[in-house]
């Protein structure tokens, strides 16, 4: 296969991220003369530069169509392994913004002192390589490779502190990942046997015309592939690993898992459903709809019972996945990407706020936030704003608009039962997030504490709050990402 200029353009972002990961590791490994602060600053700048290149490229090429690693097909359009198109650009923008935000939350004195700097940034960039490949993949083999390149560095990041909780969380995530990959590969093998191809475009063309006796096999194969992705994004009932993994990891790594890793899984599932195994009217879309209803309900109900901030955000992120799966079940890519954009920004801000507080109150209980409206009004105001956006309440209009878009997509597809389930879960979500907001206004049992917020943390939390405010005023910006 000959690489053309178009191929190089299509893979430019993953390639630069991969080169950046290697450079970061080499710099940290061979440069021992500088102080820890200087080395941390240089590594952070290198990581940020690689991600910023990706964002600039996506912005410059957002309207283009660049297929890579293509070959002529026997029937239908050419078969390509990776495609850069407007949907890919939107997904890459969300993933790269999430990665850049995590880098900002990992600046000097924000990242835990016992986390090795070079390995952390190398693993972060490596996972971003897999995330971008997964979002652009158009054949099942490339999707599996991209998904594993996201997953494996993420497990290592969870265990970077080398303590008992981190190791336990990483082991749980790893074992679940192995199981999910086995299930997915089993389904892919049957899909290949039924359709004779791994390319999503060819699979989508051949599935409607296969022998009726093989349709049940094709349905089961597609179901196994979707279940494999459901493990990765912690959709119910494949979610049990997520809360312990989030709690065991450093808060910055937890933010990465909640923002980049989860968004990558949703992006891959979106491509799989809309371009491959679940065409419009397919029974597999009904399966995704049921998965959405169960996931949002279990996630929100479990979040109601949590007393720890990180564990509450872990369960609420499961509930948010349910809302993401609802428009995905009807193939509305615009609603999914818009929801992802808002989710990434406010989740980064929420985890940044939690990271600041947990450096002073390591227990991480919701009661630790009592009285913050009086002692730390700026941080409290930002956290309240992030929580009301997640709840979909004014003034957090970004959350309201994305939930409305998800409702609209479901109603237009005549899935009234799913819309009812979503409405009920919006009410449950209000109780989840407003319970935390109420703690910020309550009088503390002891003297309220004041936190020493480093400048990078102030910058990141303020930037997330400002971005969420802009998205609330200009919601079309979110949905334009997938146009």
N, C-alpha and C positions, 0 to 999 in steps of 0.2 A: 504494500500500500504506500503510495506517494503522498507525503504531506504537502499540502498547498498553503498559500498565504491565508486563505480563509480558515483552514484548520488551525493554524497558529493563532489567529485572532480569536477563534472560538474558545481555545483553551488558555488564553493569555492570563486570565485571572487565577485559575487553579495553579498554573505553572509558576507565576510570580509568588503566590503564597507558599508553594512548596520550596522554592529557592530561598524565600525569606526564612522559612523554618530551619533550613540547613545552615544559613548564615548566622542566625541567632544562636544555634547550638555551638557552632564553631567559635564564635566570639566569646561566649560565656565559658567554653571549655579551655581555650588557650590564652585568654586575657585574664591573668591573675594579679597584675600589678596595681590596677586601679582599686579605689575604695568600692565597697558594696553599693553605696549610693550612686556613684558614677556608672558602674556597670549596669545597675538596674535602669538608670536613665537611658543609657545607650541601647540596651536591649528593648526597652519599651518604645523608643523612637524607631528602631528598625522594624519592630512588629507593626507599629502604627503606620509606617511608610508603606509596607506591603499591603495593608488593608486599604489605605487611602488610594493607592494605585488602582485597586479593584473598584472602588467607588467611582473614581474619575472615569475609568474605562466604561463602567456600566452607564454612567450618565451620558458619556459621549456617544455610545453605540446603542442606546436604549431602544431606538426604533428599527434597528437592523435585524437581519436574519442571516445567521452564519452557521450552517451545518458543518459538522466535523466528522471525519472517519466514515465517509459514506461509500456505499457501493450500489450499483444499479440493482433494482429488484426485478424478479421475474414478472411480477404483476404489481401495479400500483406505483406510488412514489418511491424515490430512492430510500434505501435503508441507512439510517445514520445512527451512530452511537451517542453523539452529543450534539445538542442544538442550542445555539444562543438566539433567542427570540424575545419579544417583549415580556412574555410570562417569565422566562428565565431571568431577564434583567430585573424584574420586580422582586423575584425571590432572592436573587443574589444581593440586591440592595438591602433587603431586610436582614439577611444573614450577616452581611459585612458590617452593617450598622450595629447589630447586636454584638459582633466580635469586637468592634472598636470600643463600644461601651464597656465591655468586660475588661479590656486593656486599661481603660481609664480608671475603673474601679480597682485595678491591681497595681496602681502606681506606688512609688516608694512610700513606705510606712503604712500603706493600706493593705498590701498583701501580707499575710501572716509570715512572721520572721522565719518560721521553720519550713517554709515552702521554697524549694530551690528555684531560683529565678530562670535560669536558662532552660531547664527541663519544662517548666510551666509554660513559657512562651513558645517553645518548640511544639509541645503537645497542643496548645491552643491553635497555632497556625496549621498544624497537621490536620486537626479536626475540621478547621475551616476549609481546607482543601477537599476533604471528603464531602462536606456539606454543599460546596459549590458544584462538585461533580455530580452529586446526587440530584440536585435541582435541575441540572441541564441534561441528565442522562435520558436517552430514548431507547435503550435496550436493557433487558433484565440483567444481563451479566454486569454491565457498567453500574447499574443501580445497586446490585449486591456489593460490588467493590466499594462504591462510594459510601454506602451505609456502614460498612465495616471500618472504613478509614475515619468516619465520624466517631464510631462507637469505641474502638480500641484506645485511642488517645484519651477519650473522656473517662474511661475506667481508670487509666493510669493517673489522671488528674485528681480523681477522687481520693486516691491512696497516696498522694504526694507527701502528706504530713507523716505518714508511716505510724499512725497511732491505731488503737484497736477499732475505734468507731469508723475511721476512714477505710481501714482494710476490710472491715465487715461490709460496709456499703459498696465498696468496689467489687468485692467477691460476689455479692448478691446480683449486682448489675451485670457482671461478667457471665455468671451462670445463666441468667435469663437471656442474655444476648446470644449465647451459644444455642440455647433451645430455640429462640426465635429464628436464628439463621438456619438451623436445621429444618424447621417447619417451612420457612420460605423457599429453601432450595428444593424441598420435596415438591412443593407446589409448582415451582418453575420447571422442574423436570417433566411434570405431567403436562404443563402448558406447552412445552416444546414438543412433547410427543403428540399432542392433539393438533397443534397448528404448524409444526415444522419450522418454527422461527422463534428467535428471542427478541426481535425488534418490535417495539410497541405498535408502530404503524401497521406492520404486516399482521400482527396478532389481531388488531382491531378490525382489519379488513377480512380476515379469514374466519373469525369466530362466528359471525352470523350465518355463514354458509357451511359449517361443519355438519357432519352426519348427526341426525337426531339422537342416535344411541350414544354419541360422545359428548353431548351437551352437559350431562350430569358430571362427567369427568372434568370437563372444562370449568364448570361451576365450582366443583370441589377444589380444583387446582387454583383458581382465582381466589377462593376463600382462604386457602393456606397462605398465599402470598400476602393477602390483606392482614391476616392474623399475625404474620411475621412483622409487618409494620406496626400493628397495634401493640405488640410487645415493646417496640422501640419507643413509641410515643406515650406509653403507659396508659393506653385506653383500657377501661374496665371490660372484662375481668383479668386483664394482663398487666396489672398496675402495682402489685404488692411490693415490688422491689423499690419503688420510687421514694416513698417517705423516708425510709432508713438511709438510702443513698444520699438524699438531699441533706439530712441532718448530719451525717457522718463526714461530709465534704466541707472544706473551707467555704465560707459564704461566697467568695468570688467564683469558686468552681461551681457552686450551686447555681449562681446566676448564669454561668455559662451553660450548664445543663438545661436550665429552665428556658433560656432564650435561644441559644444557637442549636444545641443538640435537638431539642424538641421541635424547633422550627424546621430543621433539616428533615426530620422524619415526616412532618406534615407536608413539606414541599414534595418529597418523594412520593408520598401517598396521593397527593393531588395530581402529579404527573401520571402516576399509574392508573388512577381512576378515570381521568378525563381523556387520556391519550392511548390507553391500552386495554386493560382486561374488563373494564366496566363501562361499556358504552351506554348512551342514554336509553333508559328503559330496562337495563339489565337488572336481574335479581340481586346482583352483588351490591348495587346501590342501596337496595332495601336493607341489606346487611349492614352497610355503613351507617344508615339512618338509625337502625336499632342500636348499633354500637354508640352512636352519638347520644341517644337518649339515656342509655344506661350509664355512660361515662359521666355526663354532666350531673346526673342525679346522685350517683354514689360519691363523686368528688365533692359536691357541695354539702351533702349531708354529713360526710366525714369531717369536712372542714369546720362544721359547726361545733364539733366536740373538742377541737384542738386548743391547747393552752400555750403552746410554743409558737413563736412567730414563724420560724422557718418551716415547721411542720404544717402550720396553717397554710402558708404559701404553697407548700408542696401539694397538699390536697386540693387547694383552690386551682392550682395549675392543671390538675386532672380535670376539674370542672370546666376550665377554659378550653381544654382540648375537646370536650364534648361540644361546646359551642362552635369550635372550628370545624369539627366533623359534620355539623349540620348542613352548612352550605356546600361543603365538599361532597356530601352525599347526592346533591342535585347537580353537581358539576359547575357551580358558580365560582370560577377561579378569582374573579374580581373581588367578591365578598371575602373569600378566604385570605387573599393577600392583604386586603385592607385590614381585616381583623388581626392578622399576624403583625402588621406594622404597628398598630396601636398596642398590642400585647407586648411586643418586644420593648418598646420605649418605657411603658409604665412598669413592667416587671423589672427592668434594669434599675429604675428609680427606687422601687420598693426594696429590692435587695441591697441597693446602696445605702438606704436609710437603715436597714436592719444591720448591715455590717458596721456602721458607725456606732449604733447603740450596743451591739454585742461586744465591742472592744471594752466597754465599761461595765456591762452587765452580761457576763458570759452565759448565764442560765438561759437567756433568750426567751423568757416568759412574756406573755402579753401584759402582765401586771407591771413589768419593768418600764412600760411606756406611760404609766400613770403620771399625770401632771406635766407632761412634756409641752403642752400648749403654753404653760406659764414659764417653764425653765428654759425651753429651747423652741420658741415660737416659729422660727424659720424652718427648722427640720420637721417640726410637727405639721406645719402647713403643707409642706411638700408631700409628706407621707399621707396626709389626709386626701390630698388631691389625687395621688396615685391610687389610693383605695377606692375613691368614688368613681374614677375612670374605670377600674376593673369591675365595679358594681354597675356601671352604666347610668350613673346619676349626674345631673347637673351639679356643678359646672364642668364636670368631666364629660363633655359632649362627644369626645372621641370614642369613648366606650359606648355611649348611647347610639351614635351613628352606626358603629360596626355591628352592634347587636340588632339594630333595626335592619341593616342590610342582610344579616343572616336570616332574620324573620321573613323579610321580603322574598328572599330566594326560596325558602321552604314553602311559603304560601303560594308563590307562583308555580311551584311544582306540585301543588295540590296535596301536600303532606300535612293536613290539618292536625293530625294526632301529634306529630313532632313539634309543631308550633305551640300546641298546648303544653307539652312537656317543657319546652324552652321557657314559656311564660312562667310556669311554676318554679323553674330553677332560677329565673331572674329574681323572684321573690326570696328564695332561699339564699341566693348570693347576697342580697341586701343585708340579710341578717348576719351573714358571715363577715362582711367587711365593716358594717356599721358597729358590730360588737367591738372590733379593734379600734375604730374611731372613738367610741365611747370611752375606752380606756385612756385615751390621750387627754380627755377632759376631766377625768375623775381626780379627786384629791389623793395623793399618794399616802401610803401608811407611814412612810418615813420621809425624811427630807428629800425633796426632788434633787436629782443630780444634774450637773451641767456637763456636757460632753465637749471635748476638745476636737473640733472637726478640722482635719487637714484641708489645705487648699484644693488638692485634686478631688477630694470627696465633695467639697462644696461646689466645685465646677461641674462635676458629673451629675450630681443630684439636681442642680439648677438647670443644667442643659436638658436633662430628661423632662423636668417640669415645664420648661419653656417649649420644648418640642411637643409635648402633650397638649399644651395650651394652643399652639399653632394648629395642630391637627384638629383640635376642637372647633377652632374658628374656620379652618379651611379643610373640611373632611374630604373634599374631592382629591386632595393630594394623596391620601392613602389609597383610594380606589384607582387612581391614575397609574399606580405602580404596575398593574396587570393589564393595562390597556394596550 
